[in-house]
């Protein structure tokens, strides 16, 4: 078991060579051998004894709040830190042309994956997607012509707007009238934000297996206390690990009202919703696309950036063809 998902209000302890999770659902013992990542949702507690053992074993702990927003992580000490990679990464960031090229590759990959998603649904019989596909094509031209990060972000926003406009035609229950993040106002916004948060966490975990500095990013501006490279690495995977998963769950009728706690203007996931959505996400990330799982594809993408920082290769982002 590579990733362990811990429910809200659970207590984490160590007994011999096992992680012991105690919650309202009972007591569960999980062998620590093979665990690489522990994902905690909401409130809970963990023993220092267990935390020390996780550090020795190289197990990462990620903490999300009730809405799926990344709060922080316990990072085991790196065994083989590489100053050469981080110096090369910083040089790429400071080189205006190199930074724009990498950022443009990220946005282009995301737009192509969006197109792959819509083409997949059109092949499966969904009608009315031509205008969104045409809009994505126009946005792709804007991405190609962008000569600043700001122009690139604008083109990315326009491409995503065309994708969101198609949601209702793919699944009426997944209509997205307006993207609202904090706090989300409806189930679609709520699930999208939650899946994005899980995706950022997954990318942070894969980046932790490299020597890259997660605070030095290329598309999103680096900021204090923000591991923005995780967001960069997530962008090409959003169409398959956030958008496609969300649409699939609504189309198949898996999403129910019990998944959400609603108040006027605010919609958050209930405990049941968090557990269900998290299970679907980690099941999805373990699916294979070609020869690799999506999780392995994230790691492979991170490695191509590391190789470019070392000057022995070129960054190649993931593209999903649908």
URRA-V790348 format. One line per field, one symbol per residue. ss: DSSP state (a for helix, b for strand, c for the rest). phi: phi as a letter, one per 30 degrees, with the letter a starting at -180 (. if undefined). psi: psi as a letter, one per 40 degrees, with the letter a starting at -180 (. if undefined). A space follows every 50 residues. Layout:
# URRA-V790348
ss=???
phi=???
psi=???
This chain:
# URRA-V790348
ss=ccbbbbcccbbbbbbccbbbbbbccbbbbbbcccccbbbbbccbbbcaaa aaaaaaaccbbbbbcccccbbbbbccccccccaaaaaaaaaaaacaaaaa aaaaaaaaaaaaaaaaaaaaaaaccccccaaaaaaaaaaaaaaaacccaa aaaaaaaaaaaaaaaaaaaacaaaccccccccccccaaaaaaaaaaaaaa aaaaaaacccccccccccccccbccbcaaaaaaaaccaaaaaaaaaaaaa acccccaaabbbbccbbbbcaaaaaaaaaaaaaaaccbbccbbaaaaaaa aaaaaaaaaacccccccccccc
phi=.dbcccddidccbcbhcbdcccbddkcbcbeddjdcaccccidlbbdded dddddddiccccccddciddclaccedddbdbdddddddddddddedddd ddddddddddddddddddddddddjdcicdddddddddddddddddcbdd ddddddddddddddddedddaedcebdadbcbddcaeddddddddddddd dddddddddccdddcccccdddbdibdddddeddedcddccbdddedddd ddiddbdddbccbeibbbddeddddddddddddddddcbicbdddddddd ddddddddddibabdbddbcdi
psi=hdhhhhiifihhihhbfihhhhadeahhhhhdhehdhhhhhaiaiiiddd ddddddefhihhhiadeehhdaihhihhdgihdddddddddddehddddd dddddddddddddddddddddddeehieedddddddddddddddeheidd dddddddddddddddeddddhdeehgdhhhdhiieidddddddddddddd dddddddeeaeiheehiddhhiihehgedddddddeedddeddddddddd defdhideeihhihehhihiddddddddddddddeeihhbeiiddddddd dddddddddefeaihhihhhe.
